[in-house]
Amino acid sequence: MPSELSHLGLEFGQQVYQIIADLLTDTVSPASLSAMEHGVRETLLKLGNFLLSTWLALQNQRYPDPTIPCRCGATAQYREMRPGVLITLLGRIAYRRAYYLCATCQEGTYPLDHRLGLRPGQMSAALEDLAAQTGVQLPFGQGSDLFAQLTLVRLSPQSMDTATQAVGAERQAVETEWIATSQDATALLDQERETPPVARLYGTLDATKVHIVEPSDPAASGWRDLKVGAWFETDAQPPAQPDDDAWDIQARDITYFCDIQEAADFGDLLWATGFQRRAPRAAELVFVADGAPWIWNLVQEHYPQAVQIVDWFHASAHLTPVAALASSTAEECAAWRKKARDDLWHGRLTAVIAACADLVTTGDQNDPAQQAVTYFTNNQQRMDYPTYRARGYQIGSGTVESGCKQIGTQRLKVPGARWSLAGARKVAKARAAHLSREWQPLVQRRVHLDRAA
Ligand SMILES: [Zn+2]
């Protein structure tokens, strides 16, 4: 035994021996390999729990310093050893550590908690990390069950929720910092001076519905828009023909961001995340999105230099309900649609609008042909597809848009799910960070939380 472990003594070895012996003697003839695997895993968890407890106990000095400096500048006195409980990847750990009290400011401190980032009574940073990674992928109930099977540590659905929201709150704090930086003129100048420009940066915006239930605030309740955006880069060329298979835009370095708030506030986040991606410095900035007016208003306000493109699939989808009005025969409807789609692809917007206008009947808001006329007229500047293709711009937001949808629909739009506004925002933000591969920096901030406090 290495000398630093020698004072652990014989009892240490006996306890390790006992944990292993319990397994081997309790089940002399196991029923199956599965039972053996499970038994060994349970035993490893017990051993791990014992090791972590012992290791923590070794962190205490045998004779604690009688005094330590206090934050206030005075001196804190050693009072006693106090117990605490940690909830870790190795189960619950009971431990003891020195407690100091400052007579001047009356603040009590646990130096060991600060040094190691211990959070008595709460999940450890490592446990919280894994629980939150599960929580961004699965409903908390399902996540809790899977988590217990994978780790042998049982966390309640409520704890999965707490962990996920904690990471979401961290992301929210980071975004607040980003917003402050992006509105700081000095930071803007620094970016101009110091960072090389991006050649071509893409942006997209979208929205999905989330069911919010706020018993104390009926106005905030109901189906609310979760606004989602993404920044990305790609070198892939757009397809030469609309029916080509080359629609995978191969987006890389995707940054997702989202919130449930009014468009004007969301604009701050759009600007701040764009600043992080050096959007103001991009030689070419290209937005591809559907035709929703709030989207183009925000783009126009914050990035007037950007090329605005209505996503090809959204644009061409507007022709389908109109084609159904063209004839009573399926063949003629298909022929109408093919012709209109061809005109759209080649940028003949006047022809597209005229073809739709021919089919207007009532002319009111429910007339699909009238809707199409309005849509194509309002967005025709954003549908110059031949020019975009010639410049090599992506005209479909495809995979990135599905990522935007994933934040809302796959996780927040679970049947029967009811979210508080704060809960939905934090879980969505955690999920956006996860999809953006920005998880680790958030977890690192959480690790250092107690040390900074
Ligand atoms: Zn003090």
Residues whose N, C-alpha, C, O or C-beta is under 5 A from the ligand:
A	BS01	ZN	C70 R71 C72 A74 C102 T104 C105
